[in-house]
């Protein structure tokens, strides 16, 4: 009569429980988050100090005043920051500008001294 070998599953279960506990401990510490500052609803305060950088397919505008190049935008932002404007710049995309144009505008705003960048939503058609 041949004797059949049996597999001892106790060490396997022990290892699986240790791995389960290890993953349960590690998972909460590896979460990543994005800090987003959600503005509270304003009651019509001083909105004249807000800087809005508008980007469209062919041009840029700072507070509805056209700018020819990103160099012009940079100079005007630096001047606005020197005069005490808020260091928050809102980026508004009009039409369908290339993604790179919007990113370049964001880089210029940060280079000029903007501490926070906000993206304005597009209105529904």
N, CA, C and O atoms as CSV, one atom per row, in Angstrom:
chain,resi,resn,atom,element,x,y,z
A,1,UNK,N,N,0.811,-1.159,0.000
A,1,UNK,CA,C,0.000,0.000,0.000
A,1,UNK,C,C,0.882,1.260,0.000
A,1,UNK,O,O,1.823,1.397,0.782
A,2,UNK,N,N,0.526,2.169,-0.919
A,2,UNK,CA,C,1.281,3.395,-1.044
A,2,UNK,C,C,0.719,4.468,-0.124
A,2,UNK,O,O,-0.493,4.652,-0.005
A,3,UNK,N,N,1.615,5.146,0.501
A,3,UNK,CA,C,1.186,6.204,1.402
A,3,UNK,C,C,1.211,7.546,0.658
A,3,UNK,O,O,2.199,7.872,0.001
A,4,UNK,N,N,0.125,8.321,0.759
A,4,UNK,CA,C,0.053,9.614,0.069
A,4,UNK,C,C,0.550,10.714,0.999
A,4,UNK,O,O,0.200,10.774,2.178
A,5,UNK,N,N,1.362,11.565,0.434
A,5,UNK,CA,C,1.883,12.691,1.214
A,5,UNK,C,C,0.834,13.789,1.283
A,5,UNK,O,O,0.167,14.085,0.292
A,6,UNK,N,N,0.694,14.379,2.437
A,6,UNK,CA,C,-0.239,15.484,2.611
A,6,UNK,C,C,0.545,16.780,2.785
A,6,UNK,O,O,1.610,16.814,3.401
A,7,UNK,N,N,-0.008,17.815,2.232
A,7,UNK,CA,C,0.626,19.128,2.350
A,7,UNK,C,C,0.163,19.766,3.650
A,7,UNK,O,O,-1.028,19.788,3.960
A,8,UNK,N,N,1.116,20.280,4.397
A,8,UNK,CA,C,0.807,20.976,5.640
A,8,UNK,C,C,0.512,22.440,5.283
A,8,UNK,O,O,1.417,23.170,4.879
A,9,UNK,N,N,-0.743,22.871,5.430
A,9,UNK,CA,C,-1.143,24.221,5.034
A,9,UNK,C,C,-1.014,25.246,6.155
A,9,UNK,O,O,-1.230,26.435,5.921
A,10,UNK,N,N,-0.679,24.831,7.324
A,10,UNK,CA,C,-0.577,25.761,8.455
A,10,UNK,C,C,0.480,26.841,8.209
A,10,UNK,O,O,0.185,28.012,8.445
A,11,UNK,N,N,1.696,26.517,7.748
A,11,UNK,CA,C,2.667,27.593,7.483
A,11,UNK,C,C,2.201,28.532,6.363
A,11,UNK,O,O,2.477,29.731,6.409
A,12,UNK,N,N,1.505,28.003,5.371
A,12,UNK,CA,C,0.996,28.828,4.291
A,12,UNK,C,C,-0.024,29.840,4.818
A,12,UNK,O,O,-0.003,31.008,4.430
A,13,UNK,N,N,-0.901,29.396,5.688
A,13,UNK,CA,C,-1.906,30.289,6.272
A,13,UNK,C,C,-1.231,31.337,7.148
A,13,UNK,O,O,-1.648,32.496,7.153
A,14,UNK,N,N,-0.203,30.954,7.883
A,14,UNK,CA,C,0.530,31.907,8.719
A,14,UNK,C,C,1.162,33.009,7.866
A,14,UNK,O,O,1.085,34.189,8.209
A,15,UNK,N,N,1.777,32.623,6.773
A,15,UNK,CA,C,2.407,33.607,5.894
A,15,UNK,C,C,1.354,34.531,5.285
A,15,UNK,O,O,1.564,35.741,5.200
A,16,UNK,N,N,0.238,33.974,4.867
A,16,UNK,CA,C,-0.823,34.788,4.281
A,16,UNK,C,C,-1.388,35.790,5.284
A,16,UNK,O,O,-1.682,36.927,4.914
A,17,UNK,N,N,-1.544,35.395,6.532
A,17,UNK,CA,C,-2.045,36.315,7.553
A,17,UNK,C,C,-1.044,37.432,7.825
A,17,UNK,O,O,-1.432,38.586,8.005
A,18,UNK,N,N,0.232,37.094,7.855
A,18,UNK,CA,C,1.260,38.118,8.066
A,18,UNK,C,C,1.238,39.113,6.904
A,18,UNK,O,O,1.315,40.320,7.137
A,19,UNK,N,N,1.134,38.641,5.665
A,19,UNK,CA,C,1.070,39.533,4.516
A,19,UNK,C,C,-0.188,40.403,4.554
A,19,UNK,O,O,-0.131,41.590,4.233
A,20,UNK,N,N,-1.296,39.830,4.937
A,20,UNK,CA,C,-2.543,40.588,5.031
A,20,UNK,C,C,-2.408,41.717,6.049
A,20,UNK,O,O,-2.800,42.851,5.774
A,21,UNK,N,N,-1.866,41.418,7.200
A,21,UNK,CA,C,-1.679,42.442,8.237
A,21,UNK,C,C,-0.694,43.498,7.764
A,21,UNK,O,O,-0.899,44.687,8.007
A,22,UNK,N,N,0.361,43.084,7.098
A,22,UNK,CA,C,1.359,44.021,6.589
A,22,UNK,C,C,0.726,44.986,5.592
A,22,UNK,O,O,0.940,46.194,5.688
A,23,UNK,N,N,-0.045,44.478,4.641
A,23,UNK,CA,C,-0.695,45.353,3.666
A,23,UNK,C,C,-1.741,46.244,4.314
A,23,UNK,O,O,-1.930,47.383,3.886
A,24,UNK,N,N,-2.417,45.752,5.326
A,24,UNK,CA,C,-3.411,46.585,6.014
A,24,UNK,C,C,-2.748,47.735,6.754
A,24,UNK,O,O,-3.341,48.807,6.876
A,25,UNK,N,N,-1.545,47.541,7.245
A,25,UNK,CA,C,-0.836,48.596,7.966
A,25,UNK,C,C,-0.210,49.592,6.996
A,25,UNK,O,O,-0.221,50.795,7.258
A,26,UNK,N,N,0.329,49.119,5.892
A,26,UNK,CA,C,1.032,49.990,4.952
A,26,UNK,C,C,0.072,50.823,4.111
A,26,UNK,O,O,0.379,51.982,3.829
A,27,UNK,N,N,-1.046,50.302,3.708
A,27,UNK,CA,C,-1.953,50.975,2.782
A,27,UNK,C,C,-2.404,52.357,3.255
A,27,UNK,O,O,-2.359,53.286,2.450
A,28,UNK,N,N,-2.833,52.557,4.490
A,28,UNK,CA,C,-3.260,53.911,4.882
A,28,UNK,C,C,-2.131,54.937,4.883
A,28,UNK,O,O,-2.399,56.130,4.739
A,29,UNK,N,N,-0.901,54.520,5.038
A,29,UNK,CA,C,0.195,55.486,5.082
A,29,UNK,C,C,0.680,55.891,3.704
A,29,UNK,O,O,1.453,56.842,3.592
A,30,UNK,N,N,0.261,55.214,2.662
A,30,UNK,CA,C,0.733,55.542,1.325
A,30,UNK,C,C,-0.290,56.322,0.507
A,30,UNK,O,O,-0.119,56.468,-0.703
A,31,UNK,N,N,-1.335,56.819,1.129
A,31,UNK,CA,C,-2.328,57.577,0.365
A,31,UNK,C,C,-1.752,58.929,-0.017
A,31,UNK,O,O,-0.989,59.528,0.741
A,32,UNK,N,N,-2.116,59.395,-1.177
A,32,UNK,CA,C,-1.681,60.691,-1.657
A,32,UNK,C,C,-2.909,61.562,-1.838
A,32,UNK,O,O,-4.002,61.079,-2.134
A,33,UNK,N,N,-2.705,62.845,-1.657
A,33,UNK,CA,C,-3.839,63.741,-1.812
A,33,UNK,C,C,-3.394,65.006,-2.529
A,33,UNK,O,O,-2.201,65.292,-2.633
A,34,UNK,N,N,-4.344,65.734,-3.005
A,34,UNK,CA,C,-4.107,67.004,-3.656
A,34,UNK,C,C,-4.770,68.074,-2.808
A,34,UNK,O,O,-5.982,68.052,-2.594
A,35,UNK,N,N,-3.965,69.011,-2.329
A,35,UNK,CA,C,-4.522,70.092,-1.533
A,35,UNK,C,C,-5.222,71.079,-2.459
A,35,UNK,O,O,-4.590,71.706,-3.309
A,36,UNK,N,N,-6.495,71.203,-2.288
A,36,UNK,CA,C,-7.278,72.122,-3.105
A,36,UNK,C,C,-7.948,73.137,-2.200
A,36,UNK,O,O,-8.616,72.780,-1.230
A,37,UNK,N,N,-7.764,74.389,-2.525
A,37,UNK,CA,C,-8.405,75.455,-1.773
A,37,UNK,C,C,-9.690,75.819,-2.491
A,37,UNK,O,O,-9.661,76.452,-3.547
A,38,UNK,N,N,-10.786,75.432,-1.935
A,38,UNK,CA,C,-12.088,75.722,-2.537
A,38,UNK,C,C,-12.572,77.060,-1.992
A,38,UNK,O,O,-12.726,77.218,-0.781
A,39,UNK,N,N,-12.813,78.019,-2.873
A,39,UNK,CA,C,-13.227,79.335,-2.384
A,39,UNK,C,C,-14.643,79.296,-1.838
A,39,UNK,O,O,-15.498,78.551,-2.316
A,40,UNK,N,N,-14.861,80.114,-0.832
A,40,UNK,CA,C,-16.202,80.246,-0.297
A,40,UNK,C,C,-16.964,81.246,-1.140
A,40,UNK,O,O,-16.364,82.098,-1.796
A,41,UNK,N,N,-18.260,81.149,-1.127
A,41,UNK,CA,C,-19.091,82.038,-1.930
A,41,UNK,C,C,-18.918,83.468,-1.433
A,41,UNK,O,O,-19.094,83.758,-0.250
A,42,UNK,N,N,-18.573,84.344,-2.354
A,42,UNK,CA,C,-18.345,85.735,-1.960
A,42,UNK,C,C,-19.660,86.510,-1.979
A,42,UNK,O,O,-20.629,86.125,-2.633
A,43,UNK,N,N,-19.655,87.598,-1.247
A,43,UNK,CA,C,-20.851,88.433,-1.178
A,43,UNK,C,C,-20.637,89.732,-1.941
A,43,UNK,O,O,-21.169,90.778,-1.572
A,44,UNK,N,N,-19.846,89.651,-3.017
A,44,UNK,CA,C,-19.614,90.851,-3.823
A,44,UNK,C,C,-18.507,91.706,-3.272
A,44,UNK,O,O,-18.569,92.931,-3.377
A,45,UNK,N,N,-17.494,91.100,-2.686
A,45,UNK,CA,C,-16.370,91.832,-2.126
A,45,UNK,C,C,-15.533,92.482,-3.211
A,45,UNK,O,O,-16.025,92.743,-4.309
A,46,UNK,N,N,-14.292,92.738,-2.912
A,46,UNK,CA,C,-13.387,93.417,-3.826
A,46,UNK,C,C,-12.865,92.433,-4.865
A,46,UNK,O,O,-11.854,91.767,-4.643
A,47,UNK,N,N,-13.555,92.343,-5.997
A,47,UNK,CA,C,-13.123,91.437,-7.054
A,47,UNK,C,C,-12.214,92.137,-8.057
A,47,UNK,O,O,-11.707,91.497,-8.978
A,48,UNK,N,N,-11.999,93.457,-7.892
A,48,UNK,CA,C,-11.142,94.183,-8.818
A,48,UNK,C,C,-9.677,93.801,-8.635
A,48,UNK,O,O,-8.870,94.048,-9.531
A,49,UNK,N,N,-9.316,93.216,-7.517
A,49,UNK,CA,C,-7.934,92.828,-7.253
A,49,UNK,C,C,-7.609,91.455,-7.823
A,49,UNK,O,O,-6.442,91.064,-7.851
A,50,UNK,N,N,-8.606,90.721,-8.275
A,50,UNK,CA,C,-8.365,89.387,-8.821
A,50,UNK,C,C,-7.717,89.512,-10.194
A,50,UNK,O,O,-8.124,90.337,-11.012
A,51,UNK,N,N,-6.706,88.689,-10.436
A,51,UNK,CA,C,-6.028,88.674,-11.730
A,51,UNK,C,C,-6.533,87.478,-12.527
A,51,UNK,O,O,-6.446,86.340,-12.066
A,52,UNK,N,N,-7.052,87.729,-13.705
A,52,UNK,CA,C,-7.564,86.670,-14.572
A,52,UNK,C,C,-6.753,86.686,-15.855
A,52,UNK,O,O,-6.758,87.670,-16.594
A,53,UNK,N,N,-6.058,85.589,-16.112
A,53,UNK,CA,C,-5.261,85.441,-17.324
A,53,UNK,C,C,-6.064,84.588,-18.298
A,53,UNK,O,O,-6.289,83.401,-18.061
A,54,UNK,N,N,-6.492,85.203,-19.395
A,54,UNK,CA,C,-7.317,84.509,-20.387
A,54,UNK,C,C,-6.426,84.032,-21.530
A,54,UNK,O,O,-5.617,84.791,-22.066
A,55,UNK,N,N,-6.590,82.763,-21.892
A,55,UNK,CA,C,-5.819,82.168,-22.979
A,55,UNK,C,C,-6.803,81.671,-24.026
A,55,UNK,O,O,-7.733,80.928,-23.713
A,56,UNK,N,N,-6.592,82.091,-25.284
A,56,UNK,CA,C,-7.401,81.517,-26.360
A,56,UNK,C,C,-6.471,80.980,-27.439
A,56,UNK,O,O,-5.263,80.874,-27.227
A,57,UNK,N,N,-7.029,80.643,-28.590
A,57,UNK,CA,C,-6.238,79.981,-29.626
A,57,UNK,C,C,-5.078,80.831,-30.130
A,57,UNK,O,O,-4.042,80.289,-30.515
A,58,UNK,N,N,-5.233,82.152,-30.135
A,58,UNK,CA,C,-4.231,83.005,-30.765
A,58,UNK,C,C,-3.657,84.090,-29.864
A,58,UNK,O,O,-2.662,84.714,-30.233
A,59,UNK,N,N,-4.240,84.338,-28.706
A,59,UNK,CA,C,-3.781,85.477,-27.905
A,59,UNK,C,C,-3.930,85.217,-26.410
A,59,UNK,O,O,-4.454,84.196,-25.964
A,60,UNK,N,N,-3.439,86.199,-25.671
A,60,UNK,CA,C,-3.541,86.188,-24.211
A,60,UNK,C,C,-4.172,87.505,-23.782
A,60,UNK,O,O,-4.106,88.499,-24.505
A,61,UNK,N,N,-4.780,87.507,-22.609
A,61,UNK,CA,C,-5.328,88.738,-22.053
A,61,UNK,C,C,-5.221,88.664,-20.534
A,61,UNK,O,O,-5.444,87.614,-19.931
A,62,UNK,N,N,-4.875,89.797,-19.929
A,62,UNK,CA,C,-4.805,89.876,-18.474
A,62,UNK,C,C,-5.872,90.861,-18.026
A,62,UNK,O,O,-5.805,92.046,-18.353
A,63,UNK,N,N,-6.850,90.378,-17.283
A,63,UNK,CA,C,-7.992,91.182,-16.848
A,63,UNK,C,C,-8.671,91.872,-18.037
A,63,UNK,O,O,-8.945,93.072,-18.009
A,64,UNK,N,N,-8.928,91.091,-19.066
A,64,UNK,CA,C,-9.634,91.510,-20.283
A,64,UNK,C,C,-8.862,92.510,-21.134
A,64,UNK,O,O,-9.401,93.027,-22.112
A,65,UNK,N,N,-7.619,92.792,-20.783
A,65,UNK,CA,C,-6.791,93.702,-21.569
A,65,UNK,C,C,-5.802,92.856,-22.375
A,65,UNK,O,O,-4.985,92.147,-21.788
A,66,UNK,N,N,-5.861,92.918,-23.716
A,66,UNK,CA,C,-5.038,92.024,-24.534
A,66,UNK,C,C,-3.540,92.217,-24.316
A,66,UNK,O,O,-3.060,93.325,-24.076
A,67,UNK,N,N,-2.820,91.100,-24.408
A,67,UNK,CA,C,-1.361,91.107,-24.336
A,67,UNK,C,C,-0.855,90.377,-25.563
A,67,UNK,O,O,-1.387,89.328,-25.927
A,68,UNK,N,N,0.184,90.930,-26.215
A,68,UNK,CA,C,0.658,90.363,-27.475
A,68,UNK,C,C,1.394,89.038,-27.274
A,68,UNK,O,O,1.173,88.081,-28.016
A,69,UNK,N,N,2.258,88.989,-26.281
A,69,UNK,CA,C,3.085,87.798,-26.076
A,69,UNK,C,C,3.089,87.412,-24.603
A,69,UNK,O,O,2.581,88.141,-23.751
A,70,UNK,N,N,3.672,86.255,-24.323
A,70,UNK,CA,C,3.816,85.836,-22.931
A,70,UNK,C,C,4.785,86.748,-22.185
A,70,UNK,O,O,4.685,86.896,-20.967
A,71,UNK,N,N,5.720,87.359,-22.907
A,71,UNK,CA,C,6.624,88.331,-22.279
A,71,UNK,C,C,5.858,89.536,-21.754
A,71,UNK,O,O,6.146,90.044,-20.671
A,72,UNK,N,N,4.877,89.989,-22.532
A,72,UNK,CA,C,4.024,91.097,-22.077
A,72,UNK,C,C,3.231,90.691,-20.836
A,72,UNK,O,O,3.099,91.467,-19.890
A,73,UNK,N,N,2.707,89.465,-20.853
A,73,UNK,CA,C,1.947,88.961,-19.699
A,73,UNK,C,C,2.851,88.933,-18.468
A,73,UNK,O,O,2.442,89.332,-17.378
A,74,UNK,N,N,4.079,88.459,-18.652
A,74,UNK,CA,C,5.024,88.376,-17.537
A,74,UNK,C,C,5.286,89.755,-16.943
A,74,UNK,O,O,5.244,89.924,-15.725
A,75,UNK,N,N,5.554,90.733,-17.789
A,75,UNK,CA,C,5.822,92.086,-17.298
A,75,UNK,C,C,4.628,92.692,-16.580
A,75,UNK,O,O,4.784,93.332,-15.541
A,76,UNK,N,N,3.436,92.493,-17.131
A,76,UNK,CA,C,2.245,93.056,-16.507
A,76,UNK,C,C,1.917,92.369,-15.181
A,76,UNK,O,O,1.454,93.015,-14.241
A,77,UNK,N,N,2.156,91.057,-15.109
A,77,UNK,CA,C,1.931,90.358,-13.839
A,77,UNK,C,C,2.911,90.834,-12.775
A,77,UNK,O,O,2.521,91.080,-11.634
A,78,UNK,N,N,4.181,90.965,-13.145
A,78,UNK,CA,C,5.186,91.450,-12.181
A,78,UNK,C,C,4.818,92.845,-11.667
A,78,UNK,O,O,4.943,93.133,-10.477
A,79,UNK,N,N,4.365,93.700,-12.582
A,79,UNK,CA,C,3.955,95.051,-12.178
A,79,UNK,C,C,2.745,94.994,-11.248
A,79,UNK,O,O,2.681,95.736,-10.268
A,80,UNK,N,N,1.796,94.126,-11.547
A,80,UNK,CA,C,0.609,94.003,-10.688
A,80,UNK,C,C,1.002,93.498,-9.306
A,80,UNK,O,O,0.459,93.957,-8.301
A,81,UNK,N,N,1.929,92.568,-9.245
A,81,UNK,CA,C,2.358,92.048,-7.942
A,81,UNK,C,C,3.120,93.108,-7.161
A,81,UNK,O,O,3.027,93.160,-5.934
A,82,UNK,N,N,3.881,93.965,-7.865
A,82,UNK,CA,C,4.602,95.050,-7.177
A,82,UNK,C,C,3.635,96.062,-6.567
A,82,UNK,O,O,3.910,96.639,-5.515
A,83,UNK,N,N,2.505,96.272,-7.235
A,83,UNK,CA,C,1.540,97.266,-6.736
A,83,UNK,C,C,0.607,96.691,-5.681
A,83,UNK,O,O,-0.308,97.379,-5.227
A,84,UNK,N,N,0.822,95.452,-5.286
A,84,UNK,CA,C,0.062,94.898,-4.172
A,84,UNK,C,C,-1.118,94.034,-4.541
A,84,UNK,O,O,-1.963,93.760,-3.689
A,85,UNK,N,N,-1.205,93.597,-5.780
A,85,UNK,CA,C,-2.315,92.733,-6.169
A,85,UNK,C,C,-2.164,91.363,-5.503
A,85,UNK,O,O,-1.074,90.968,-5.090
A,86,UNK,N,N,-3.257,90.675,-5.415
A,86,UNK,CA,C,-3.244,89.329,-4.860
A,86,UNK,C,C,-2.334,88.450,-5.697
A,86,UNK,O,O,-2.292,88.583,-6.920
A,87,UNK,N,N,-1.616,87.565,-5.055
A,87,UNK,CA,C,-0.709,86.669,-5.776
A,87,UNK,C,C,-1.422,85.403,-6.249
A,87,UNK,O,O,-0.784,84.379,-6.496
A,88,UNK,N,N,-2.727,85.479,-6.372
A,88,UNK,CA,C,-3.513,84.393,-6.940
A,88,UNK,C,C,-3.909,84.792,-8.355
A,88,UNK,O,O,-4.477,85.863,-8.571
A,89,UNK,N,N,-3.610,83.933,-9.305
A,89,UNK,CA,C,-3.938,84.196,-10.703
A,89,UNK,C,C,-4.899,83.109,-11.162
A,89,UNK,O,O,-4.648,81.918,-10.982
A,90,UNK,N,N,-5.998,83.543,-11.756
A,90,UNK,CA,C,-6.976,82.607,-12.298
A,90,UNK,C,C,-6.728,82.469,-13.798
A,90,UNK,O,O,-6.607,83.465,-14.511
A,91,UNK,N,N,-6.653,81.231,-14.265
A,91,UNK,CA,C,-6.439,80.950,-15.680
A,91,UNK,C,C,-7.788,80.611,-16.305
A,91,UNK,O,O,-8.521,79.757,-15.805
A,92,UNK,N,N,-8.100,81.285,-17.396
A,92,UNK,CA,C,-9.365,81.052,-18.092
A,92,UNK,C,C,-9.051,80.699,-19.542
A,92,UNK,O,O,-8.378,81.462,-20.236
A,93,UNK,N,N,-9.526,79.567,-19.994
A,93,UNK,CA,C,-9.315,79.145,-21.377
A,93,UNK,C,C,-10.568,79.456,-22.189
A,93,UNK,O,O,-11.651,78.949,-21.896
A,94,UNK,N,N,-10.412,80.283,-23.199
A,94,UNK,CA,C,-11.532,80.636,-24.077
A,94,UNK,C,C,-11.414,79.824,-25.356
A,94,UNK,O,O,-10.323,79.682,-25.908
A,95,UNK,N,N,-12.512,79.303,-25.819
A,95,UNK,CA,C,-12.480,78.489,-27.026
A,95,UNK,C,C,-11.805,77.160,-26.733
A,95,UNK,O,O,-12.071,76.528,-25.711
A,96,UNK,N,N,-10.936,76.745,-27.629
A,96,UNK,CA,C,-10.205,75.503,-27.446
A,96,UNK,C,C,-8.716,75.722,-27.719
A,96,UNK,O,O,-8.205,75.267,-28.742
A,97,UNK,N,N,-8.014,76.415,-26.815
A,97,UNK,CA,C,-6.578,76.623,-27.038
A,97,UNK,C,C,-5.818,75.308,-26.854
A,97,UNK,O,O,-6.291,74.375,-26.204
A,98,UNK,N,N,-4.641,75.269,-27.440
A,98,UNK,CA,C,-3.791,74.089,-27.279
A,98,UNK,C,C,-3.401,73.954,-25.807
A,98,UNK,O,O,-3.190,74.944,-25.107
A,99,UNK,N,N,-3.315,72.720,-25.369
A,99,UNK,CA,C,-2.960,72.445,-23.977
A,99,UNK,C,C,-1.634,73.107,-23.604
A,99,UNK,O,O,-1.485,73.637,-22.503
A,100,UNK,N,N,-0.680,73.073,-24.526
A,100,UNK,CA,C,0.632,73.661,-24.265
A,100,UNK,C,C,0.575,75.156,-24.018
A,100,UNK,O,O,1.342,75.678,-23.209
A,101,UNK,N,N,-0.332,75.859,-24.708
A,101,UNK,CA,C,-0.465,77.310,-24.500
A,101,UNK,C,C,-0.921,77.622,-23.079
A,101,UNK,O,O,-0.437,78.569,-22.458
A,102,UNK,N,N,-1.837,76.834,-22.578
A,102,UNK,CA,C,-2.339,77.051,-21.217
A,102,UNK,C,C,-1.230,76.757,-20.208
A,102,UNK,O,O,-1.048,77.509,-19.250
A,103,UNK,N,N,-0.495,75.676,-20.415
A,103,UNK,CA,C,0.594,75.329,-19.502
A,103,UNK,C,C,1.686,76.388,-19.534
A,103,UNK,O,O,2.226,76.742,-18.485
A,104,UNK,N,N,2.023,76.905,-20.716
A,104,UNK,CA,C,3.016,77.982,-20.807
A,104,UNK,C,C,2.550,79.214,-20.043
A,104,UNK,O,O,3.347,79.857,-19.359
A,105,UNK,N,N,1.272,79.548,-20.152
A,105,UNK,CA,C,0.734,80.699,-19.424
A,105,UNK,C,C,0.823,80.473,-17.915
A,105,UNK,O,O,1.129,81.399,-17.163
A,106,UNK,N,N,0.558,79.249,-17.476
A,106,UNK,CA,C,0.676,78.935,-16.045
A,106,UNK,C,C,2.127,79.064,-15.588
A,106,UNK,O,O,2.392,79.586,-14.505
A,107,UNK,N,N,3.066,78.592,-16.404
A,107,UNK,CA,C,4.489,78.705,-16.065
A,107,UNK,C,C,4.921,80.161,-15.962
A,107,UNK,O,O,5.672,80.526,-15.058
A,108,UNK,N,N,4.449,80.993,-16.885
A,108,UNK,CA,C,4.793,82.413,-16.856
A,108,UNK,C,C,4.230,83.067,-15.602
A,108,UNK,O,O,4.904,83.877,-14.965
A,109,UNK,N,N,2.999,82.719,-15.247
A,109,UNK,CA,C,2.383,83.304,-14.045
A,109,UNK,C,C,3.166,82.909,-12.796
A,109,UNK,O,O,3.390,83.742,-11.918
A,110,UNK,N,N,3.580,81.657,-12.711
A,110,UNK,CA,C,4.370,81.236,-11.550
A,110,UNK,C,C,5.733,81.906,-11.544
A,110,UNK,O,O,6.235,82.289,-10.488
A,111,UNK,N,N,6.329,82.049,-12.711
A,111,UNK,CA,C,7.626,82.720,-12.802
A,111,UNK,C,C,7.553,84.186,-12.435
A,111,UNK,O,O,8.526,84.747,-11.932
A,112,UNK,N,N,6.419,84.812,-12.676
A,112,UNK,CA,C,6.245,86.230,-12.345
A,112,UNK,C,C,6.006,86.446,-10.861
A,112,UNK,O,O,6.094,87.573,-10.374
A,113,UNK,N,N,5.701,85.360,-10.131
A,113,UNK,CA,C,5.525,85.493,-8.691
A,113,UNK,C,C,4.186,85.052,-8.151
A,113,UNK,O,O,3.891,85.272,-6.977
A,114,UNK,N,N,3.363,84.429,-8.988
A,114,UNK,CA,C,2.063,83.953,-8.504
A,114,UNK,C,C,2.281,82.807,-7.517
A,114,UNK,O,O,3.040,81.875,-7.783
A,115,UNK,N,N,1.606,82.895,-6.384
A,115,UNK,CA,C,1.729,81.842,-5.377
A,115,UNK,C,C,0.664,80.766,-5.549
A,115,UNK,O,O,0.872,79.610,-5.181
A,116,UNK,N,N,-0.467,81.151,-6.105
A,116,UNK,CA,C,-1.557,80.199,-6.329
A,116,UNK,C,C,-2.101,80.396,-7.731
A,116,UNK,O,O,-2.226,81.517,-8.223
A,117,UNK,N,N,-2.422,79.275,-8.358
A,117,UNK,CA,C,-3.063,79.317,-9.667
A,117,UNK,C,C,-4.428,78.666,-9.543
A,117,UNK,O,O,-4.569,77.597,-8.950
A,118,UNK,N,N,-5.409,79.310,-10.098
A,118,UNK,CA,C,-6.753,78.749,-10.113
A,118,UNK,C,C,-7.205,78.597,-11.557
A,118,UNK,O,O,-6.818,79.383,-12.422
A,119,UNK,N,N,-8.006,77.610,-11.807
A,119,UNK,CA,C,-8.521,77.390,-13.156
A,119,UNK,C,C,-10.015,77.689,-13.121
A,119,UNK,O,O,-10.762,77.090,-12.347
A,120,UNK,N,N,-10.436,78.612,-13.959
A,120,UNK,CA,C,-11.850,78.967,-14.017
A,120,UNK,C,C,-12.578,77.977,-14.908
A,120,UNK,O,O,-12.086,77.634,-15.983
A,121,UNK,N,N,-13.722,77.521,-14.483
A,121,UNK,CA,C,-14.478,76.576,-15.317
A,121,UNK,C,C,-15.100,77.289,-16.500
A,121,UNK,O,O,-15.386,78.486,-16.464
A,122,UNK,N,N,-15.297,76.512,-17.543
A,122,UNK,CA,C,-15.974,77.083,-18.707
A,122,UNK,C,C,-17.472,76.993,-18.486
A,122,UNK,O,O,-17.958,76.063,-17.842
A,123,UNK,N,N,-18.190,77.944,-19.011
A,123,UNK,CA,C,-19.643,77.921,-18.827
A,123,UNK,C,C,-20.255,76.944,-19.817
A,123,UNK,O,O,-19.757,76.764,-20.928
A,124,UNK,N,N,-21.326,76.327,-19.397
A,124,UNK,CA,C,-22.016,75.348,-20.246
A,124,UNK,C,C,-22.681,76.079,-21.402
A,124,UNK,O,O,-23.211,77.175,-21.217
A,125,UNK,N,N,-22.661,75.477,-22.613
A,125,UNK,CA,C,-23.285,76.154,-23.761
A,125,UNK,C,C,-24.781,76.201,-23.655
A,125,UNK,O,O,-25.446,76.737,-24.542
